[in-house]
Amino acid sequence: MRTGGGDKDLMDPGVGPSMAPSVRVLLFATARTAVGRSELDWPVPPSGLPAGALAAELAAAHPRLAPVLKASRLVRNGVPVGRPSARIRPGDEFAIHPPYGGG
């Protein structure tokens, strides 16, 4: 886990850096706005957890994110997550890409 300055280096629950296994959650566009940050280090069990469960945990911790997740593409390590049962493991990068607009 990273340490150092800046709010993106802290675990989301506000307890500060730890050695707990985690995934790096990247938040884009309206997901970033809903959470108020562009990145989270989210604790996960050593065996990981399904993408759907991770999304549910994030929605529970950040209620404004819940409606955004319904329309978002979830991406693990640069590859779209094809099913909610896909395993997200410690050290993975988990990105939330809501629909984008503009041109």
C-alpha positions in Angstrom: 0.0 0.0 0.0 1.2 3.5 -0.8 2.0 6.0 1.9 2.7 9.7 1.7 0.9 12.9 1.2 -2.4 13.6 -0.5 -5.9 12.3 0.2 -5.7 9.6 -2.4 -3.2 7.7 -0.4 -5.5 7.0 2.5 -7.9 4.1 3.0 -11.5 5.2 2.4 -12.8 4.6 5.9 -10.4 7.3 7.1 -8.2 5.1 9.2 -5.0 6.0 7.2 -2.6 3.7 5.4 -2.4 0.1 6.5 -0.9 -3.2 5.4 -4.4 -4.6 4.7 -4.8 -6.1 1.2 -6.5 -3.6 -1.0 -7.5 -2.7 -4.6 -7.0 0.6 -6.2 -10.4 2.1 -7.2 -10.3 4.7 -9.9 -13.4 6.9 -10.2 -14.2 8.9 -13.4 -16.7 11.7 -14.3 -19.9 11.4 -12.3 -18.5 8.6 -10.1 -15.7 10.9 -9.0 -18.2 13.7 -8.3 -20.4 11.3 -6.3 -17.5 10.2 -4.1 -15.6 13.5 -4.0 -12.3 11.8 -5.0 -10.7 10.3 -8.0 -9.1 7.3 -6.3 -9.6 5.1 -3.3 -7.5 2.3 -1.8 -10.3 -0.2 -0.8 -9.6 -3.1 1.6 -10.4 -6.6 0.3 -9.9 -10.0 1.8 -6.7 -11.8 0.7 -8.8 -14.1 -1.5 -10.4 -11.1 -3.2 -14.2 -10.7 -3.8 -16.6 -10.6 -6.7 -16.8 -7.4 -8.6 -20.5 -7.1 -7.8 -19.8 -7.4 -4.1 -17.1 -4.7 -4.3 -19.5 -2.4 -6.2 -22.1 -3.0 -3.5 -19.6 -2.2 -0.7 -18.6 1.1 -2.5 -22.3 2.0 -3.0 -23.0 1.3 0.7 -20.1 3.5 1.8 -20.9 6.2 -0.8 -24.7 6.3 -1.3 -24.5 9.0 -4.1 -22.4 6.5 -6.1 -25.2 3.8 -6.2 -27.2 5.3 -9.1 -24.0 6.0 -11.0 -22.9 2.4 -10.7 -26.1 1.1 -12.4 -25.0 2.8 -15.7 -21.2 2.4 -15.3 -18.7 0.1 -17.0 -16.5 -1.7 -14.5 -13.0 -2.4 -15.5 -10.4 -4.6 -13.8 -6.7 -4.0 -14.8 -7.7 -2.3 -18.0 -10.2 -5.1 -19.1 -14.0 -4.7 -18.9 -15.5 -6.9 -16.2 -17.8 -9.3 -18.0 -19.8 -10.6 -15.1 -20.5 -9.5 -11.5 -18.9 -12.8 -10.2 -15.5 -11.9 -11.7 -13.0 -11.9 -8.9 -11.2 -8.7 -7.8 -8.0 -9.5 -6.0 -5.6 -7.5 -3.8 -3.3 -5.4 -6.0 -5.9 -5.1 -8.8 -7.0 -1.8 -10.3 -10.8 -1.5 -10.4 -12.1 1.4 -12.4 -15.6 2.8 -12.6 -16.4 4.5 -15.9 -19.8 6.1 -16.0 -21.2 7.2 -19.4 -19.3 10.1 -20.8 -20.7 13.0 -22.7 -19.2 15.8 -24.8 -17.1 15.8 -27.8 
